[in-house]
């Protein structure tokens, strides 16, 4: 399934999506070709834990859909893209404004296209770091996606 909007319209829609809007998560920048985006999380009283740092769930949420969305935007129609697995490694307490940057290269897209050409499933892996205002790493997230070409021959999918 492709993203049916321009990158600019999609960025605006994501920023109005209630789970992000009410969590103070903002898609700050999205490249028109879906190769890069930057997401920010502002600290608010409702997204702090008892230790006055960001909830771990907020850090996880701010990174949740973006690799899948970038891959969908790059691949276009004819592919199913889902999150398959994710893990988070907390490095230090997150305080203040936090950011995460997501990049998808043409080489990664070519590898995904090649691996899924006959209808096979492919599980590309990505790593993203959440950074605080001082440039220090707050946490690292490892994300695994599920990608499959949905218009491929059914016999290829049975494998």
Secondary structure, 3 states (H helix, E strand, C coil): CCCCCCHHHHHHHHHHCHHHHCCCEEEEEECCCCCEEEEEECCCHHHECCCCCECHHHHHHHHCCHHHHHHHHHHCCCEEEEEEEEEEEECCCCCCCEEEEEECCHHHHHHHHHHHCCCCEECCEEEEEEECCCCCEEEEEEEEEEEEECCCCHHHHCC
